[in-house]
Amino acid sequence: MSTLPSKDQILEWITENPTQTAKRDIAKAFGIKGAQRIDLKRILKELEAEGHLTKRSKTYRDPDKLPPVSVLQVSETTPDGDMMAKPLEWHGDGIEPKVLLIPRAGDPALGVGDRILARLTAVKDPEHQYEARLIRRIGSNPKKIVGIFKKYSEGGVIKAIDKGVDTEWRVGPDATGGAQEGELVEAEQLGAPNRMHPRARIVARLGDPSEPRAVSLIAIHQHGIPDDFPDDVLADADSKKPAGLSGRVDLRDMPLVTIDPADARDHDDAVYAHADDDPRNPGGHVIWVAIADVAHYVRPGSPLDREARKRGNSSYFPDRVVPMLPDRLSGDLCSLHEGVPRACIAVRMIVDAHGHKKSQKFVRGLMRSPASLTYQEVQAAMDGDPNERCAAMLDDVIKPLYAAYHALKLARERRQPLNLDLPERRIVLTEDGKVASVNFVDRLDAHKLIEEFMVLANVAAAETLKAKNTPLLFRVHEEPPADKLESLRDTAEAAGLTLAKGQVLQTAHLNKLLADAAGRDEAELINLSTLRAMTQAYYGPINFGHFGLALQDYAHFTSPIRRYSDLIVHRALITAHKWGDDGLTAQEIERLEETGTHISQTERRSMIAERDTTDRYLAAFLSDRLGAEFSGKISGIAKFGVFVRLDETGADGLIPMRNLGREYFHFDPDSATLMGSETGMVIGLGQRVTVKLVEAAPVTGGIALELLTIEDQEMPKGGRGDRRGRGSKRPTGRKGPKGKPPSKRKLDRAKQKKAKIKVTRQKRG
């Protein structure tokens, strides 16, 4: 067994090998294998805690410098013709450094959006901090534009629909693609950018931007989500036939029911439970979870597989779904419809009376669900109002499911996974696609039952594959970084709450903070701040545990219709149990880390697109209520204004600086607060406000507000100081006793209050 390196040796390696700083690279360099990886992780975390390293994703390096060899993205060309680049490996706390590209004879021509590998040299220059020499171009990524086309006699212009972007792109007469006046179009930027007149070429016509269907189309095209299946992929899907019983366990007589939303587009999981009759497990339960056997139809390397991996996951919008798999599979052969035989991979789990899992066994089977139920009807049945079909299975199917759930609930309460209270919004559309209402989804025990069963099955899959030494993709959620925890701690203290310090953080500590905040005005702020303190979960072949769920072994197994990660886990189970030749291939195993990185990125892409679509629908819903007043809470502070989350819809709107009142407000990025220059008023996160709706733009999703009251105190009305024009009097704002400006003592108190609210800058979440 290799000897573990010292901290100095690790730091020396990172300095000398700036492009090989992932934990796996360090482990390989020093010959560290097996259990010693845990010790290496501990040493790296100690170096991180001591400030010698910073960790982003899975790499370590000096936090205050760019590596000497870095990946850059060309960002702009200055008016003097110099080309600037954006460092893609900057994770420091200060201002992102500027990089000047120094071209050499023979270098290829570069344009905005190009990603390059370059060698950097730190310089002392007021305009930039590094100079870069090209090593090689990694790839070209022309800037995508989605906007409204305005037609002229010779070509036209495109007006971007992105919030906060007022650029117009010129379109030549030979680059319009036949687009008509006012159409929503997708375009590519041409050549190097021109500050005054950037050029573009239209590549797709998306139709009338006022049509309801355009809302999700904008997000789909804007974020590059593939929404058309190639012909060979559709042909591959159409060639599939239903699986038979050969080589499978017959589960067709087992009452495995699906429980989904009423508008569910697919059914990929089914459940059944009954009391354990083993006398050695008094009060125990047997739980079955069956998942559609997607791996049977989607073979490694096939057109279906290549397209599924490319998409990474399905994307869900209020009016449509962009599926990972064609409808022949996602809506038919791999959907566990009522009354039809369906191939599945199922797990039988035994838990004791306290919800502890005692054992698990996976089988490849053929099932036939007796019923496709909804959350609402199952909950109504348990609450004493069953409909006809639930009444027939209440005693034998539904009640045993809830009995098993209550046992799992006991185990959950002891485990203490993170218990955030963030209501889910649901946008209800009319038949013609317009917003009928925006509701907050009720969290029923039926929802929680399915969630707990799925978590248990995911744990069983991870544990089984780990025990069999079979490679897989874990769902990893690492603990929060120290700086974000300190920010959360400061936010809690400003609200009069406490987050434990000086000990290893556990989810139980965060749950106590959330419980203490419950019922208070600051509850939403504390929940949002806790969420923002979390790291982003990702997929990877190395298991670092799942902090949020307080689980050591966790992998996604339960949704292979809509997540490629789950398909990988299914193939791993096939390989581990020797069920067939459709398991993991050697090539797939070799590129597991690459696959994990890719599908983590596609997952985030979908989340952003879904959020943008929700913003646009909410703006459309509010667009006919201009001038109306709303209550809300401050959810973000920025140099250009204040973000407010409206109570009624959960929509986020912006109060621009010009709409804050008559005095000037100074922005403090360290505390994420604004302070009035005359009154000393401090505007901070979580404060209650009343606002007036000034603008709601469905095409961009932008919502602009005017601040009327803050903590029930009216804002002064009128102009804003010297901006009113020459000769106007500067407004005095709210004054102290006898009309005098606020005293130094009052301003000092305001500054102390601002210091108390010291939090790191929080982006709109």
Phi, psi and omega in degrees: 000137182290151176278137180294140179287157175282169179296321179297321179295321179294315179297322179295318179298314182297321179295319184277342184229068187294343180262003181230065187245008174290155182302325179293324178295317180295318179298317180295321182298325183254010176067034183269128182224167172056225186296338180294341177299328178295319178294321178297317178301320179297315180297317180297321178293324176296317178297324178293315180296328180280355177088004180282332182226159168234146183245129172226127188060248183232026181236153181238142174191174175300123186288342187259004182224154170277147176298151179297336172241116188228157172269127181238161172234126180297126188250326182194163170244125183287164177302336179276358179094000177283145181257127180252154181228154179257126178286126179271000180241027178267123180228017182287172181273341182274196180289137180300128182291153176262142184238127177260127177277130178253101183286151175238158178302131179097348176294143177292156177291135181245151177228167179301134182100342178295137174258133183226155168260127186222155174264128187254149172229126178289137180227160176254095183218136182295340184265336180204160186253342180223152168245144186234140173246131182295131169263307174198156175274127181279320180178162180253136182226081183306140181295128178269139181233131171241124185197187181260131182269128174248119189270135174243176180296327177241086180083231181168195177225157176245128176260118184296149178259003178291140176298133175081003180251120180247015180290146171242136180254133176282140179237120179290162181298336179265008184234017183276341181062021180081010183296146181254164180306128175082001181284151171278128184228159170247135183220165174245137175289140182254132173064192178291148183291148175240120186303322184273318186222071176295149183248154181211162178234128181284128181247344180204139174260124186253000173098197184286120182292343179276350178290138180304325182293344181287339185301306180284331177300322179301311182294321181298313182284323182298324183258007174068036178275121180296125182237006174235133178274133175300157183300321183291331178289316178296321179295319178299315180294317183293340181279350185283145178241154180301142180288147176261191184276345185304126178076012183235156174276134183279109179248016189292338179269355180277131183282067178279110184257149172263142178229114188218172171299157182298331181258024182302138181267343177208164180229098184252001177221146178224152186224154174203146178213153174206164179293142178281125181270006178285120181297342179280357180228065183298132180076007182279176183222151171251125183240129175250133171233121180246134184237140180307134182275076181294327182300334179297326185262330184255094184275146180305133177083355181283166176304320177299318182293316181298319180289321179297318179295320179300316181285324176081325184190166171279154176240130186248129179234161182303330185251355184194167171235137171259100190282156174285331182236150177301159186298333178304328178263304188295327181256358185226272190298330181255014176252127188279068183293154180295131171081005180237143179295138180219136176292142182210161165245122187238153178233131176257119184239137178251127177238153178274184184296340181259009175086005178282131178284125182264327181196167176209153177213127179263143176223153172258117191227183174233122184239167175214106184289131178282344182198140170257105187257162176252158178303317186294318182287327177293317179294320178299322179297316180290334179274006174099010180229065183283145170279183188298314184285329177288327179298324183290336181240016183299309186284322186271337185239304189288311182297319175298327176298315181291325178297317178294322179298318181296328175292316179296328179296324177297316179295322179297317181297327177284324182287329177061058170294162182299128188246069179285144177245086181235099184305140179268131178273146175229121179268122181259126183254152173280176181297331179268011172090006179271157183285120177272319181197163174237116184242157171262128187287131175287136179265102181270160174298333178296321175297313184295326178300309181297319179300315181294321177296319181292319177300317180297318179294322178296319176297316181300319179296314181297316181294319181296313182291325177295317180294330180267006179055038179260127179301148180201175171256118174277155168267112189251132174224100184281160182294157183295146177289157186300321184293322179289326176295320179296322176297314178298319180298318179293320178298317179297316181297322178296333179267006180080022181243171184227136171247128185308143182226156176080020177212166179294123184292135174234159179299332179300325178294318179292322179296325177295318177299315180296321179293320178295328181278340184303135179085353179261163178299332183275002186303313182295319178300316181294321178295316179294319180294323177295317178299318181292336179284343183285151171282164178279128177291152181210172178255136179198156182281349179255133188269112173250012177082173179238101184298311185300323179270357181056047181232142180276323183238117183210132177215148179277119184237339199266359182220060181290346175294323189241359178222125180293330178304319181291326176296321177298317180295320176299316179296323177297320178295322177298316179295315184297325182262001180055048181274347182170188183261014181252027177273199180293134176269164178300323180295318179297318180298320182296327183250029179300317181295318178299317179296317179300316179297316182296311184286338171295321179290319180292327177297315179293323177301316180294320180299318180293317180296319179294320178294317179298321179295318177300318178301318183291320178296320180294321177297320178297320181296326184267353190296337180263015180238030179301137182092347180287154179258142182224152172261153180188189179229148177288122184248351180195149178234133177221169182298331185263357179161193186237132175268137180233133174262119183284137183296319189294317186242347186077008179289147176258127177237161182249131168262104178297157181308323184293342182258016183271342182141191190271344180260169177274142177243131179264131182269130175247104183293332181294319182260357183052051178227164172240140178236131177293134184290337183251317184268342185076009178301134177253126176254122184222175183297144173087351181290143179277139183222159166244133185228159174250136179283118182260322183209142173218110186251103182300327183294321181261339185084007183281137177232119180252139185232161172239133182281125179255310178222153175227122186052046177065012178253126183291145175276144176298144180259163178118190182287183183239080172061220186297347182289350182286344178123164182297137176087349180280154179279142177284124181298143184271351180070194177285132185254168176276196180304143177059028174077008180279155175299161180302141183287163177300324180297319179294319179295322178298319179296321179297319179295322178296320178296319179297318179296325181293329180272021184302112177222154176287158183301128182246125179282162177301124187257000000 
